[in-house]
Amino acid sequence: MAARTSRAQKPKTGEAYVLDNAEGHGAGLGHIPNGSLVTVVDVHPAGTPGVGHAGDDAVLLAHEHETHVITDDGSHAPGVALRHFTVRLVDFSRLFKKVED
């Protein structure tokens, strides 16, 4: 059964959201595909140094995704990576839907 979702309003730390944008988000190695599950890490007000969107409120998100790792012996093995990124709050509300309990 698919998770129920609703359009993002004001996100709170720890809430789960799903990307709802046919093109995904970002480009290249930072691209996140449509349907990806993310978790809200924090919401930063405009002017927060080091966030990347200092002129706008921003949402810091975590995205866990499958990848591969190189082990100590040089071989490759499946693994999981955790990517953190920010999105302006106005874009977040347009791009993500909250996963309902």
GUGU-569835 format. One record per residue (C-alpha): z, y, x; residue in one letter. Coordinates in steps of 0.5 Angstrom, whole numbers. Example, Ala and Ser with C-alpha at 12.3 -4.5 7.8 and 13.67 -1.06 7.14 Angstrom:
<nodes>
@z 16&y -9&x 25&code a;
@z 14&y -2&x 27&code s;
</nodes>
This chain:
<nodes>
@z 0&y 0&x 0&code m;
@z -2&y 7&x 3&code a;
@z 3&y 12&x 4&code a;
@z 4&y 18&x -1&code r;
@z 2&y 25&x 2&code t;
@z 3&y 32&x -1&code s;
@z 0&y 38&x 2&code r;
@z 4&y 41&x 8&code a;
@z 9&y 47&x 6&code q;
@z 14&y 49&x 11&code k;
@z 16&y 43&x 16&code p;
@z 22&y 41&x 18&code k;
@z 24&y 37&x 24&code t;
@z 24&y 30&x 24&code g;
@z 19&y 30&x 18&code e;
@z 12&y 25&x 18&code a;
@z 6&y 28&x 17&code y;
@z -2&y 25&x 17&code v;
@z -8&y 29&x 19&code l;
@z -12&y 30&x 14&code d;
@z -19&y 34&x 17&code n;
@z -25&y 30&x 17&code a;
@z -27&y 32&x 24&code e;
@z -20&y 31&x 27&code g;
@z -16&y 36&x 31&code h;
@z -18&y 38&x 38&code g;
@z -23&y 36&x 43&code a;
@z -24&y 31&x 49&code g;
@z -18&y 28&x 52&code l;
@z -13&y 32&x 47&code g;
@z -17&y 30&x 41&code h;
@z -13&y 27&x 35&code i;
@z -17&y 23&x 30&code p;
@z -17&y 24&x 22&code n;
@z -11&y 20&x 19&code g;
@z -7&y 20&x 25&code s;
@z 1&y 20&x 24&code l;
@z 5&y 26&x 27&code v;
@z 12&y 28&x 27&code t;
@z 15&y 35&x 27&code v;
@z 19&y 36&x 33&code v;
@z 21&y 43&x 32&code d;
@z 18&y 50&x 29&code v;
@z 18&y 56&x 33&code h;
@z 18&y 63&x 31&code p;
@z 12&y 68&x 33&code a;
@z 14&y 71&x 40&code g;
@z 17&y 64&x 43&code t;
@z 15&y 64&x 50&code p;
@z 12&y 58&x 53&code g;
@z 9&y 55&x 46&code v;
@z 2&y 57&x 47&code g;
@z 2&y 61&x 40&code h;
@z 6&y 67&x 42&code a;
@z 3&y 71&x 36&code g;
@z 4&y 66&x 31&code d;
@z 10&y 61&x 28&code d;
@z 8&y 55&x 31&code a;
@z 10&y 47&x 30&code v;
@z 11&y 43&x 35&code l;
@z 9&y 36&x 34&code l;
@z 9&y 29&x 37&code a;
@z 3&y 24&x 36&code h;
@z 4&y 17&x 39&code e;
@z -2&y 13&x 40&code h;
@z -5&y 7&x 44&code e;
@z -7&y 7&x 51&code t;
@z -7&y 3&x 57&code h;
@z -3&y 3&x 63&code v;
@z -4&y 1&x 70&code i;
@z 2&y -3&x 72&code t;
@z 5&y -4&x 79&code d;
@z 0&y -9&x 82&code d;
@z -6&y -5&x 80&code g;
@z -8&y -9&x 73&code s;
@z -9&y -5&x 66&code h;
@z -4&y -7&x 60&code a;
@z -4&y -4&x 53&code p;
@z 1&y 1&x 52&code g;
@z 3&y 7&x 48&code v;
@z 3&y 14&x 50&code a;
@z 7&y 20&x 47&code l;
@z 3&y 27&x 46&code r;
@z 6&y 33&x 44&code h;
@z 2&y 39&x 42&code f;
@z 3&y 46&x 38&code t;
@z -1&y 48&x 32&code v;
@z 0&y 55&x 29&code r;
@z 4&y 54&x 22&code l;
@z -2&y 57&x 18&code v;
@z -7&y 52&x 21&code d;
@z -1&y 46&x 20&code f;
@z -1&y 48&x 13&code s;
@z -8&y 47&x 12&code r;
@z -9&y 41&x 16&code l;
@z -3&y 36&x 15&code f;
@z 0&y 33&x 9&code k;
@z 7&y 30&x 9&code k;
@z 8&y 23&x 8&code v;
@z 13&y 22&x 2&code e;
@z 19&y 17&x 2&code d;
</nodes>
